[in-house]
């Protein structure tokens, strides 16, 4: 796929991997739209990258997803790439009952329902372009989960499954489906949980994921595991129980 001359929408594009993708796509000669929930983060992103087009949007809300679609396709009819990147990560104690599950943001809605809904909203528009793509950002933890983040890992496993089915259904259209599988990345995804549990390894910089993504697009590598995520993907297929025990402390 061409990596320049596209019009690209990135959800969760004001921080972390999303912002790194926005910067890399702009540098490669694309028009880039981002959305995010926090107005101050969107403004910071726009000050850093003045060419960005931004919209405040909470993809957890079905009405705001519809409004995002209408804004993006109405204002930017050449839009041909959707990047489903927005996500949250929560540590949940399932033994504490439903209170632990419900006390916080809805990972299922943001991490899974939103990319499925947005994909179906955008597919008719994307299919009318000469070349188009949907890029889903999943996780190495969708292949081997960390037990203390059960819902996050489950949503990423489901997003991987969805990407496979989506790719098959769209194989006779101009829409290519890519899945980017990052390892631990040094972002604010977990809202400081790594620091609270004393995790020294902050992960790779988001820019590494962004550059790997552009390289994958250029050669139509539809499923890209970045860095240590390669080991998790392989382990899930060869020694799943051993890998699960290893990353969860035996």
Residue pairs with C-beta under 8 A, 6 or more apart in sequence:
1 131
1 133
1 176
1 217
1 218
1 220
2 131
3 25
3 28
3 30
3 214
3 217
3 218
4 28
4 29
4 30
5 29
5 30
6 25
6 30
6 31
6 80
6 81
7 30
7 31
7 32
7 33
7 76
7 78
7 79
7 80
7 81
8 25
8 30
8 31
8 32
8 33
8 79
8 80
8 81
8 82
8 83
9 33
9 34
9 35
9 68
9 72
9 76
9 79
9 81
9 82
9 83
10 18
10 21
10 22
10 25
10 32
10 33
10 34
10 35
10 83
10 85
11 18
11 34
11 35
11 36
11 57
11 59
11 68
11 83
11 84
11 85
11 86
11 114
11 115
11 118
12 18
12 35
12 36
12 59
12 85
12 86
12 87
13 19
13 21
13 22
13 32
13 33
13 34
13 35
13 36
13 45
13 52
13 54
13 83
13 85
14 34
14 36
14 38
14 41
14 42
14 44
14 45
14 54
15 36
15 41
15 45
15 187
15 188
16 185
16 187
16 188
16 189
16 206
17 85
17 137
17 182
17 185
17 187
17 206
17 209
17 210
18 34
18 36
18 83
18 85
18 86
19 34
19 45
19 48
19 49
19 206
20 205
20 206
20 207
20 209
20 210
21 83
21 85
21 206
21 209
21 210
21 213
22 32
22 34
22 45
22 49
22 52
23 48
23 49
23 207
23 210
24 207
24 210
24 211
24 213
24 214
25 32
25 214
26 32
26 49
26 51
26 52
28 214
30 81
31 51
31 53
31 76
31 78
32 49
32 51
32 52
32 53
33 52
33 53
33 54
33 55
33 72
33 76
33 79
34 42
34 45
34 52
34 53
34 54
34 55
35 42
35 54
35 55
35 56
35 57
35 59
35 68
35 86
36 42
36 45
36 54
36 56
36 57
36 86
37 56
37 57
37 58
38 56
39 56
42 54
42 55
42 56
45 52
45 54
46 52
46 54
53 75
53 76
55 68
55 71
55 72
57 64
57 65
57 67
57 68
58 64
59 65
59 68
59 86
59 110
59 114
59 118
60 105
60 106
60 109
60 110
60 114
62 117
65 114
65 117
65 118
65 121
66 121
68 118
69 118
69 121
69 122
72 79
72 122
73 79
73 122
73 125
78 129
79 122
79 125
79 126
80 126
80 129
80 130
80 131
80 132
80 133
81 132
81 133
81 134
81 135
82 118
82 119
82 122
82 126
82 133
82 134
82 135
83 135
83 137
84 114
84 115
84 118
84 119
84 134
84 135
84 136
84 137
84 159
85 135
85 137
86 110
86 111
86 114
86 115
87 107
87 110
87 111
87 137
87 152
87 155
87 189
88 105
88 107
88 110
88 111
88 152
88 189
88 191
89 107
89 149
89 152
89 189
89 190
89 191
89 193
90 104
90 105
90 107
90 149
90 151
90 152
90 190
90 191
90 193
91 148
91 149
91 190
91 193
91 197
92 100
92 101
92 148
92 149
92 150
92 151
93 100
93 148
94 100
94 101
94 150
101 151
107 151
107 152
107 155
108 151
108 155
111 152
111 155
111 156
111 159
112 155
112 158
112 159
112 162
115 136
115 159
115 162
116 162
119 134
119 166
122 134
123 134
123 170
123 175
126 132
126 133
126 134
126 174
126 175
127 170
127 173
127 174
127 175
129 174
130 174
131 174
131 176
132 174
132 175
132 176
133 175
133 176
133 177
133 178
133 217
134 166
134 170
134 175
134 176
134 177
134 178
135 178
135 179
135 180
135 213
135 217
136 159
136 162
136 163
136 166
136 177
136 178
136 179
136 180
137 179
137 180
137 182
138 156
138 159
138 160
138 163
138 179
138 180
138 181
139 152
139 153
139 156
139 181
139 182
139 229
140 181
140 182
140 183
140 184
140 225
140 228
140 229
140 231
140 232
140 233
141 149
141 152
141 153
141 156
141 232
142 153
142 155
142 156
142 157
142 158
142 159
142 160
142 181
143 157
143 160
143 181
143 229
143 232
143 233
143 235
143 236
144 232
144 235
144 236
144 240
144 243
144 244
144 247
145 153
145 154
145 157
145 244
146 153
146 247
146 248
147 248
159 179
160 179
160 181
163 177
163 179
163 223
166 177
167 176
167 177
167 222
170 176
170 177
176 220
176 222
177 222
178 213
178 216
178 217
178 221
178 222
178 223
178 224
179 222
179 223
179 224
180 209
180 212
180 213
180 216
180 224
180 226
181 223
181 224
181 225
181 226
181 229
181 233
182 204
182 209
182 226
182 227
182 229
183 203
183 204
183 226
183 227
183 228
183 229
183 232
184 201
184 202
184 203
184 204
184 228
185 203
185 204
185 205
185 206
185 208
185 209
186 202
186 203
186 204
186 205
186 206
187 203
187 206
194 202
204 226
204 227
208 226
208 227
209 226
212 224
212 226
213 224
215 221
216 222
216 224
225 232
225 233
231 243
232 243
232 247
235 242
235 243
236 243
